[in-house]
Amino acid sequence: MSHRDDSHRDNSHRDDSHRGYDVVLYGASGFVGRQTVQYFAEHPHGKEIRWAIAGRDRQKLEAVKAQAGGLAATADLLIADSQDQAAVDEMVARTKVVLNTAGPFALYGTTIVDACVRLKTHYVDITGETPWVKTLIERYHEQAASEGTRIIPFCGFDSIPSDLGTYLVVRDIQEQFGVSCKRVKGYFQAMGGFNGGTLASGLNLYESGQSEKVGNPFLLNPPGIPLDSQNSPDPMLPEYDAEIDAWVGPFFMGAINTRVVRRSSALFEQWQSPYGSDFSYQEYMKFDNPWGWLKAAGVTAGLGLFAGAMSFYPTRQWLRQYLPQPGTGPSEQTMNNGWFRCELMGEAEDGRRVRGLISDKGDPGNRATVKFLCESALSLVLNPGELPGGQQRGGILTPATALGNVLAHRLRQAGMTITVESIKQSGV
């Protein structure tokens, strides 16, 4: 069973020889931004990477550079306020890739994406703001696709484990069994903390009136793809899942991750490399025994209460006083002690099954997110000839459609556990 994996249109030859930098880290003085600088400073990449750190405050950037030490000493500083389109254009024109951590992205990201599309500069970020990405798709997808510019949101904990993991499971089923994939389920367990930037993005979703759009299970799908909403509902209540012998409940990032996975599936279908004709993806939080049912019920109720509180202006204002502020986040100890596991169960159309796992040590919203994001940017810089779809692929893409196996290999090299294995059938 063969699967084409090419884009639907060609683009003119890209000439990046005039660009002074391989990567610009924008938002470098923020909480996650500072960690991306540290990551680049501590990880030699096999060849000299020309990189710069950027933001709107030179003094803060100088402090970040000094604190990071190591290879950061070779990084230049670029000053650009995201509200100043001319300054953004000047910054974007000087690099092959922009890595952006400055959120809320609906407030501060559009000018940067706009410049990247016009100037044919690849882009990665850590947004989970699906309504904002929907506007990017409507405005920029066609141009970026025609010119081979990869614009890749969702390159953090949301949504690389879900999206890349599903891609690897589906392709393993197709290559190993020669049949299509019927469905994948993702099960998350995690320990860590939240940073203020993530929470600010969530607050902005409600305050901008965009939160209602989040409920559309196919928000990010391209037009013209048949939709089966009955096949892909968002889990609402805790339940026992016999397939993994555990209690499960809604995962608080599921409304982001599932939309990204469905966009990947839809794009691959457009490129004649489908996951499966009736493919579905759902996502859960997994709770181990003892008292798995009680944990599932408690966390589900807590998530419901938090969502309700965010829906009303007075309670949002009250929460704002007590939640971490932008630029702040968990302690070093909390981030170092954190971890995550994303288990993926894939079922082929003939009933055979495959299990995938993506896991790592370190707080998922910070440590893992930084690794995901930085290795995504480095995939674009160091492995351009190996990327799925070849040099011509572009558009508002997903991690799976833009980076695929290249990113999986880089993450394994960076110490992350990524495995896919068949599940032995009973009686076989």
LUMMI-637205 format. One line per 8 residues: number of its first residue (from 0); their letters; for each residue z, y, x of C-alpha. Coordinates in Angstrom, 2 decimals, m for minus. Layout:
<rs>
NUM	A	Z:Y:X  ...
</rs>
This chain:
<rs>
0	MSHRDDSH	0.00:0.00:0.00  m1.21:3.11:1.83  0.15:6.61:1.31  m1.65:9.72:2.43  0.64:12.41:3.76  m1.61:15.42:4.13  m1.69:18.90:2.61  m4.21:19.94:0.01
8	RDNSHRDD	m5.80:22.78:1.94  m6.66:23.77:5.47  m5.66:26.95:7.28  m7.07:29.01:10.09  m5.95:28.36:13.66  m2.50:29.76:14.39  m2.11:31.74:17.58  1.56:32.37:18.40
16	SHRGYDVV	0.99:33.18:22.07  1.71:36.87:21.47  5.20:36.24:20.12  8.04:36.92:22.52  10.57:34.52:20.94  10.59:30.96:19.67  13.54:31.53:17.32  15.42:34.57:16.03
24	LYGASGFV	18.87:33.84:14.57  19.32:36.42:11.80  22.74:37.13:10.31  24.30:36.10:13.61  27.54:38.03:13.09  28.42:36.21:9.84  30.67:33.16:9.69  27.91:30.55:9.79
32	GRQTVQYF	25.72:32.84:11.91  28.29:32.91:14.70  28.30:29.10:14.72  24.50:28.95:15.02  24.71:31.15:18.12  27.37:28.82:19.52  25.16:25.80:18.78  22.19:27.29:20.61
40	AEHPHGKE	24.44:28.37:23.48  25.90:24.88:23.95  22.84:22.67:23.46  20.08:22.66:26.08  16.83:21.67:24.34  14.74:20.04:27.04  12.73:23.17:27.72  13.49:26.85:27.89
48	IRWAIAGR	13.85:28.26:24.39  13.20:31.96:24.05  15.70:33.06:21.43  17.33:36.21:20.17  20.21:36.99:17.85  19.71:39.58:15.14  21.56:41.55:12.49  22.26:45.09:11.44
56	DRQKLEAV	25.30:45.88:13.65  24.75:45.95:17.43  28.45:46.06:18.24  29.16:42.90:16.23  26.20:41.12:17.80  27.41:42.02:21.30  30.80:40.52:20.43  29.18:37.32:19.11
64	KAQAGGLA	27.08:36.96:22.25  30.07:37.48:24.53  32.20:34.99:22.62  29.50:32.30:22.61  28.97:32.40:26.39  26.80:29.71:27.98  23.10:30.04:27.21  23.83:32.97:24.91
72	ATADLLIA	23.74:35.15:28.02  19.95:34.78:27.99  19.57:35.77:24.33  18.30:39.24:23.45  19.67:41.38:20.63  17.47:42.63:17.79  18.73:45.20:15.27  17.32:45.03:11.77
80	DSQDQAAV	18.88:45.83:8.39  17.47:43.46:5.77  16.96:46.45:3.44  14.67:48.14:6.00  11.30:46.42:5.58  9.74:48.10:8.60  12.56:46.94:10.88  12.39:43.44:9.39
88	DEMVARTK	8.62:43.32:9.94  9.05:44.33:13.58  11.63:41.57:14.11  9.65:38.87:12.31  6.42:39.69:14.17  8.12:38.88:17.49  9.09:35.27:16.77  7.62:31.91:15.78
96	VVLNTAGP	10.62:30.99:13.60  13.29:32.95:11.75  16.61:31.17:11.16  18.46:33.09:8.45  22.15:32.79:7.53  22.61:36.20:5.84  23.45:35.68:2.16  23.62:36.04:m0.73
104	FALYGTTI	19.95:35.39:m0.16  18.91:36.82:m3.51  20.29:40.15:m2.25  19.32:40.07:1.41  16.68:37.39:1.93  13.53:38.46:0.08  12.39:41.12:2.57  12.67:38.56:5.38
112	VDACVRLK	10.71:35.86:3.55  8.12:38.48:2.52  7.61:39.46:6.17  7.47:35.82:7.30  4.71:35.02:4.80  2.66:38.13:5.67  3.07:37.65:9.41  2.75:33.84:9.41
120	THYVDITG	6.22:33.20:10.84  7.99:29.96:9.91  11.38:30.31:8.20  14.55:28.25:7.58  17.79:29.14:5.79  20.89:27.62:4.17  20.56:28.99:0.66  21.62:26.99:m2.38
128	ETPWVKTL	20.39:29.70:m4.75  17.78:27.80:m6.74  16.79:30.72:m9.06  16.00:32.85:m6.00  13.89:30.09:m4.48  12.05:29.81:m7.81  11.00:33.46:m7.42  9.85:32.74:m3.86
136	IERYHEQA	7.71:29.86:m5.13  6.09:32.08:m7.76  5.43:34.94:m5.33  4.64:33.30:m2.02  3.87:29.58:m2.24  0.11:29.85:m2.56  m0.33:32.28:0.33  2.02:30.40:2.64
144	ASEGTRII	0.30:27.12:1.74  m3.16:28.50:2.45  m2.11:29.86:5.86  0.07:26.99:7.09  3.34:28.93:7.09  6.38:26.75:6.50  9.07:28.54:4.44  11.97:26.07:4.20
152	PFCGFDSI	15.10:26.99:2.23  17.94:24.50:1.64  18.31:23.50:5.32  22.09:23.12:5.21  24.45:20.58:3.64  22.57:21.59:0.55  20.19:19.92:0.58  19.22:17.95:3.71
160	PSDLGTYL	21.35:14.79:3.17  20.01:14.38:m0.39  16.42:15.38:0.34  15.86:13.80:3.74  17.90:10.73:2.80  15.86:10.13:m0.34  12.61:10.58:1.60  13.67:7.98:4.19
168	VVRDIQEQ	14.77:5.47:1.53  11.58:5.89:m0.51  9.26:5.55:2.48  11.17:2.49:3.70  10.70:0.81:0.31  6.99:1.61:0.34  6.40:0.49:3.91  8.61:m2.60:3.80
176	FGVSCKRV	7.84:m3.92:0.31  4.42:m2.37:m0.37  5.49:m1.05:m3.78  6.58:2.30:m5.22  10.15:3.51:m5.57  11.58:3.58:m9.08  14.77:5.54:m8.48  17.29:6.75:m5.93
184	KGYFQAMG	20.94:7.59:m6.52  22.98:9.66:m4.08  26.76:9.28:m3.73  28.78:11.85:m1.80  32.21:11.86:m0.21  33.32:14.82:1.87  36.27:16.67:3.38  36.17:20.29:4.50
192	GFNGGTLA	36.47:23.89:3.40  34.42:26.73:1.95  33.29:29.88:3.69  33.13:33.27:2.04  29.37:33.54:2.22  28.85:30.41:0.13  31.26:31.67:m2.51  29.66:35.13:m2.51
200	SGLNLYES	26.31:33.52:m3.24  27.86:31.63:m6.15  29.45:34.77:m7.56  26.15:36.63:m7.31  24.42:33.91:m9.34  26.71:34.67:m12.27  26.80:38.44:m11.82  22.99:38.67:m11.65
208	GQSEKVGN	22.53:36.68:m14.85  20.67:33.91:m13.01  23.22:31.16:m13.57  21.61:29.89:m16.80  18.45:28.93:m14.89  20.47:26.55:m12.70  20.68:24.07:m15.58  16.93:23.36:m15.60
216	PFLLNPPG	16.60:19.95:m13.87  13.00:20.74:m12.84  13.49:24.40:m11.91  11.72:24.09:m8.56  8.87:21.81:m9.58  5.33:23.11:m9.24  3.44:23.69:m12.50  1.34:20.88:m13.93
224	IPLDSQNS	3.67:18.02:m13.00  4.71:15.90:m16.02  8.44:16.16:m16.60  10.77:13.53:m18.02  14.10:15.24:m18.56  15.58:12.13:m20.22  15.07:10.27:m16.96  16.91:12.87:m14.87
232	PDPMLPEY	19.96:14.28:m16.68  22.77:15.91:m14.73  25.89:13.71:m14.85  28.57:15.40:m16.94  31.45:12.90:m17.14  33.15:10.38:m14.87  31.96:6.79:m15.13  32.25:3.42:m13.43
240	DAEIDAWV	29.15:2.55:m11.40  28.83:m1.22:m11.04  26.05:m0.85:m8.45  28.51:0.47:m5.88  31.72:m0.85:m7.51  33.34:2.58:m7.68  34.13:5.42:m10.05  31.81:8.40:m9.84
248	GPFFMGAI	31.62:11.90:m11.29  29.43:14.99:m11.12  28.89:16.33:m7.59  29.38:20.09:m7.48  26.17:20.54:m5.46  24.14:18.16:m7.57  22.53:20.95:m9.59  21.05:22.21:m6.31
256	NTRVVRRS	20.23:19.00:m4.48  18.55:17.16:m7.36  16.15:20.07:m7.93  15.18:20.02:m4.25  14.57:16.25:m4.24  12.42:16.58:m7.38  10.36:19.33:m5.75  9.78:17.06:m2.76
264	SALFEQWQ	8.67:14.25:m5.07  6.34:16.58:m6.98  4.78:18.07:m3.82  4.17:14.62:m2.33  2.54:13.62:m5.62  0.19:16.61:m5.34  m0.67:15.48:m1.79  m1.48:11.91:m3.00
272	SPYGSDFS	1.59:10.49:m1.29  3.90:9.95:m4.30  7.38:8.47:m4.36  6.57:6.59:m7.58  4.96:7.27:m10.94  8.30:7.32:m12.81  10.54:8.21:m9.87  13.99:9.61:m10.72
280	YQEYMKFD	16.87:10.94:m8.65  20.49:11.52:m9.64  23.55:12.48:m7.63  27.26:11.77:m7.88  30.59:12.19:m6.16  32.14:8.83:m5.27  35.87:8.08:m5.59  37.48:5.15:m3.80
288	NPWGWLKA	40.33:3.07:m5.15  43.23:3.10:m5.72  43.14:5.29:m8.83  39.44:6.01:m8.50  39.16:6.65:m12.23  41.98:9.19:m12.12  40.48:11.03:m9.15  37.09:11.13:m10.86
296	AGVTAGLG	38.57:12.50:m14.07  40.70:15.08:m12.25  37.92:16.42:m10.04  35.46:16.54:m12.96  37.97:18.50:m15.06  38.65:20.85:m12.16  34.96:21.54:m11.66  34.59:22.28:m15.35
304	LFAGAMSF	37.48:24.73:m15.30  36.10:26.50:m12.22  32.63:26.81:m13.76  34.21:28.21:m16.92  36.20:30.76:m14.93  33.06:31.86:m13.07  31.26:32.42:m16.37  33.49:35.31:m17.44
312	YPTRQWLR	33.59:38.66:m15.68  37.41:39.18:m15.85  38.19:35.77:m14.35  35.46:36.22:m11.72  37.09:39.45:m10.63  40.47:37.75:m10.51  39.07:34.84:m8.47  37.38:37.25:m6.08
320	QYLPQPGT	40.78:38.43:m4.86  41.86:34.92:m3.84  38.65:33.28:m2.61  37.54:33.55:1.05  35.69:36.79:1.72  32.20:37.03:3.28  32.42:36.63:7.05  35.45:34.34:6.81
328	GPSEQTMN	35.85:30.59:6.49  37.95:27.54:7.32  40.03:27.26:10.46  38.70:25.50:13.56  41.07:22.60:12.83  39.81:22.23:9.26  36.19:22.28:10.42  36.81:19.81:13.24
336	NGWFRCEL	38.70:17.40:10.96  36.10:17.50:8.21  33.47:14.83:7.50  30.90:13.74:4.96  29.14:10.58:3.77  25.99:10.51:1.68  25.16:6.99:0.52  21.77:6.48:m1.11
344	MGEAEDGR	20.80:3.49:m3.24  17.06:3.05:m3.72  15.43:0.65:m6.16  11.81:m0.48:m5.86  9.67:m0.95:m8.95  10.04:m4.75:m8.50  13.85:m4.52:m8.39  14.40:m4.91:m4.66
352	RVRGLISD	16.87:m2.43:m3.21  17.47:m0.40:m0.08  20.62:1.39:1.09  20.57:4.63:3.08  23.41:6.47:4.79  23.69:9.93:6.30  27.12:10.82:7.68  28.78:12.89:10.36
360	KGDPGNRA	32.07:14.24:11.59  32.88:17.91:11.04  33.21:20.11:7.97  30.00:19.64:5.93  29.69:23.26:4.78  29.96:24.60:8.31  29.73:22.12:11.19  27.15:19.83:9.56
368	TVKFLCES	25.30:22.75:7.99  24.91:24.41:11.39  23.57:21.19:12.92  21.15:20.70:10.02  19.92:24.29:10.21  19.56:24.59:13.97  17.79:21.24:14.32  15.44:22.26:11.49
376	ALSLVLNP	14.47:25.39:13.41  14.11:23.41:16.64  11.87:20.88:14.88  9.46:23.71:14.14  9.60:25.03:17.71  9.68:21.86:19.79  7.80:19.33:17.64  5.02:21.27:15.87
384	GELPGGQQ	2.37:18.62:16.47  4.52:15.85:14.98  5.45:17.57:11.71  4.38:15.90:8.45  1.06:17.15:7.12  0.02:18.43:10.53  m0.28:22.07:11.53  m1.99:22.96:8.26
392	RGGILTPA	0.94:22.25:5.92  2.60:25.35:4.49  4.21:26.81:1.40  7.69:27.14:m0.02  8.62:23.66:1.12  11.65:21.38:1.28  13.22:19.76:4.34  11.57:16.42:3.50
400	TALGNVLA	8.08:17.82:2.94  8.19:20.22:5.89  10.14:18.30:8.53  10.46:14.65:7.48  10.90:12.07:10.24  10.90:14.73:12.97  14.16:16.16:11.63  15.66:12.70:11.11
408	HRLRQAGM	14.98:11.85:14.77  16.43:15.14:16.01  19.59:14.71:13.90  20.12:11.19:15.25  19.73:12.55:18.78  22.35:15.18:17.89  24.87:12.46:16.99  24.44:12.14:13.23
416	TITVESIK	24.45:8.69:11.62  21.20:8.08:9.67  20.41:4.50:8.65  18.26:2.67:6.10  18.62:m1.06:5.43  17.56:m3.60:2.82  20.15:m5.06:0.44  20.00:m8.84:0.34
424	QSGV	19.22:m10.04:m3.16  21.61:m12.52:m4.77  20.28:m16.04:m4.55  17.88:m15.16:m1.71
</rs>
